Amino acid sequence: MGFLGVFVGMLLFLLWLLVLGRVLISWVDPAGSNQVSRFLVQATEPLLAPVRRVLPASGMFDFSALLVLLVLGALWRAFL
């Protein structure tokens, strides 16, 4: 695997960590009053918003992060 494959794999893993961080921080600081929370929302919203528009409404649960984590994880494993 060349440099490009390693770079894409690392980028996918970092995106996966950002989305996971957003999920975890939403349990602790749901209002987003922390600077870290605001950063995670700004960094991951371009990934989550299109998925949220496509998924059907499921009440108070937001499954967009779960779906993005699964897709990013599958893509990351493909680059290993």
Backbone bond lengths (Angstrom), bond angles and torsions (degrees), N, CA, C in turn:
res aa  C-N    CA-C-N  psi(-1)  N-CA   C-N-CA  omega(-1)  CA-C   N-CA-C  phi
1 M - - - 1.436 - - 1.526 107.80 -
2 G 1.277 115.74 131.99 1.454 120.63 -177.24 1.518 113.19 -86.78
3 F 1.298 113.25 -172.71 1.464 120.53 -178.31 1.521 111.56 -60.14
4 L 1.324 117.33 -42.09 1.458 121.23 -177.77 1.522 111.32 -63.11
5 G 1.314 117.98 -41.29 1.459 121.56 178.41 1.511 112.25 -63.97
6 V 1.325 116.24 -42.50 1.466 120.56 178.28 1.514 110.37 -65.88
7 F 1.346 116.30 -41.83 1.462 120.55 -179.97 1.531 111.25 -62.84
8 V 1.331 117.48 -45.91 1.464 121.20 179.57 1.526 110.09 -64.51
9 G 1.328 117.30 -41.29 1.460 120.71 177.86 1.522 112.11 -61.01
10 M 1.327 116.49 -42.69 1.468 119.72 178.62 1.525 111.38 -67.77
11 L 1.321 116.84 -38.58 1.463 120.79 178.16 1.529 110.97 -63.29
12 L 1.325 117.03 -43.34 1.458 120.83 177.62 1.525 111.30 -63.06
13 F 1.328 116.55 -40.02 1.456 120.07 179.15 1.524 111.22 -66.65
14 L 1.323 117.37 -40.25 1.467 120.26 177.75 1.524 111.17 -65.34
15 L 1.322 117.83 -40.11 1.467 120.31 175.56 1.524 110.97 -62.97
16 W 1.322 116.28 -40.29 1.462 121.18 177.45 1.528 110.82 -60.40
17 L 1.339 116.43 -43.30 1.461 120.38 178.55 1.524 111.58 -65.07
18 L 1.330 117.61 -39.08 1.465 120.69 178.50 1.531 111.34 -63.07
19 V 1.329 116.80 -43.85 1.470 119.92 179.29 1.527 109.87 -66.14
20 L 1.314 117.58 -42.61 1.465 120.44 177.27 1.518 110.68 -62.04
21 G 1.324 117.46 -41.44 1.463 121.07 176.69 1.506 111.62 -60.87
22 R 1.325 116.80 -39.20 1.472 119.12 178.25 1.522 110.93 -65.06
23 V 1.312 116.85 -41.25 1.468 119.89 178.76 1.525 110.03 -62.29
24 L 1.314 116.84 -46.43 1.464 120.05 -178.04 1.522 111.94 -67.15
25 I 1.327 117.79 -41.36 1.458 119.98 -178.17 1.528 110.88 -71.11
26 S 1.335 117.78 -24.34 1.465 119.48 178.54 1.519 111.58 -68.17
27 W 1.305 117.93 -23.62 1.459 120.42 175.84 1.523 110.90 -76.23
28 V 1.329 117.17 -30.97 1.464 121.47 -176.25 1.530 111.19 -90.35
29 D 1.315 117.06 -42.28 1.462 122.56 -175.75 1.529 109.37 -132.11
30 P 1.342 117.86 73.84 1.462 119.35 -175.64 1.532 113.73 -66.99
31 A 1.326 117.96 -23.53 1.467 120.92 -179.14 1.521 111.78 -77.84
32 G 1.311 118.08 -18.79 1.460 121.41 -179.76 1.512 113.27 73.07
33 S 1.314 117.01 36.00 1.463 120.61 -177.84 1.529 112.62 -83.27
34 N 1.297 117.28 -9.86 1.458 122.90 -179.09 1.531 109.49 -91.06
35 Q 1.328 116.86 149.80 1.466 120.55 179.31 1.528 111.69 -65.20
36 V 1.320 117.13 -36.89 1.470 120.97 177.75 1.524 109.81 -64.73
37 S 1.327 117.18 -41.25 1.464 121.02 178.32 1.522 111.14 -61.46
38 R 1.307 116.52 -44.14 1.465 120.24 179.45 1.523 111.04 -63.38
39 F 1.342 116.99 -40.56 1.466 120.14 177.63 1.526 111.15 -61.95
40 L 1.332 116.84 -45.68 1.467 120.29 -178.60 1.525 111.26 -64.28
41 V 1.325 117.63 -37.84 1.466 120.38 177.89 1.523 109.88 -65.90
42 Q 1.320 117.50 -45.48 1.463 120.54 -179.26 1.528 111.66 -65.67
43 A 1.319 117.37 -34.96 1.462 120.76 -177.43 1.523 112.64 -76.80
44 T 1.330 117.76 -30.03 1.461 119.95 -173.94 1.524 114.05 -104.79
45 E 1.311 118.21 -14.92 1.464 120.07 -177.78 1.533 113.18 -59.86
46 P 1.351 120.37 -37.29 1.471 118.43 176.01 1.529 113.77 -61.37
47 L 1.318 118.30 -24.45 1.469 121.27 176.31 1.528 111.94 -84.55
48 L 1.319 116.56 -38.50 1.458 120.69 -172.37 1.527 113.73 -84.95
49 A 1.321 118.68 -33.68 1.468 121.30 -175.40 1.535 112.82 -60.65
50 P 1.341 120.08 -46.54 1.476 118.39 178.40 1.528 113.12 -63.51
51 V 1.318 116.68 -34.93 1.471 120.12 178.82 1.520 109.51 -68.75
52 R 1.328 117.33 -39.53 1.455 121.98 178.63 1.527 111.63 -62.00
53 R 1.338 116.81 -36.08 1.466 120.14 179.51 1.528 111.75 -69.36
54 V 1.327 117.49 -30.35 1.465 121.50 -176.64 1.525 111.62 -84.44
55 L 1.328 117.35 -37.79 1.463 120.75 -177.82 1.527 110.32 -70.03
56 P 1.326 117.36 143.49 1.467 119.25 175.86 1.535 110.29 -69.96
57 A 1.307 116.40 153.53 1.466 121.75 179.24 1.533 109.27 -63.56
58 S 1.318 115.57 135.10 1.467 120.09 -178.56 1.523 110.93 -128.25
59 G 1.314 116.49 43.25 1.456 120.35 178.45 1.509 111.58 72.65
60 M 1.320 115.37 -131.92 1.458 119.07 -176.55 1.526 113.18 -88.88
61 F 1.309 117.96 -0.01 1.463 121.22 -179.68 1.529 110.51 -95.72
62 D 1.321 115.70 138.40 1.458 121.83 178.60 1.529 108.08 -115.07
63 F 1.318 115.35 106.20 1.457 120.72 -176.92 1.524 112.85 -92.09
64 S 1.323 117.40 4.13 1.463 120.22 -177.89 1.529 111.05 -64.12
65 A 1.326 117.99 -40.19 1.465 120.59 -179.89 1.527 110.44 -65.09
66 L 1.317 117.29 -39.83 1.460 120.55 178.75 1.520 110.87 -62.63
67 L 1.324 116.47 -44.33 1.457 120.17 179.56 1.528 111.51 -64.74
68 V 1.336 116.87 -41.73 1.468 120.27 178.69 1.526 110.10 -65.60
69 L 1.317 118.30 -40.01 1.469 120.92 177.59 1.526 110.90 -62.29
70 L 1.323 117.41 -41.77 1.464 120.32 179.28 1.526 111.59 -65.14
71 V 1.326 117.24 -43.41 1.467 120.62 -179.56 1.524 110.81 -67.12
72 L 1.348 116.52 -45.56 1.474 119.32 178.47 1.527 111.24 -62.10
73 G 1.327 116.45 -39.90 1.465 119.95 178.59 1.515 112.14 -64.52
74 A 1.332 116.87 -40.49 1.468 120.22 178.59 1.525 110.68 -66.82
75 L 1.321 117.04 -42.16 1.473 119.88 177.88 1.524 111.17 -64.57
76 W 1.328 116.14 -40.46 1.467 120.91 179.53 1.521 110.49 -62.21
77 R 1.344 115.98 -43.29 1.467 119.70 179.06 1.522 111.29 -65.38
78 A 1.322 117.29 -30.75 1.465 120.78 178.71 1.530 110.74 -67.45
79 F 1.335 117.32 -28.11 1.452 120.11 -179.26 1.527 113.12 -89.11
80 L 1.328 117.83 -3.49 1.473 119.76 178.43 1.502 111.82 -75.43
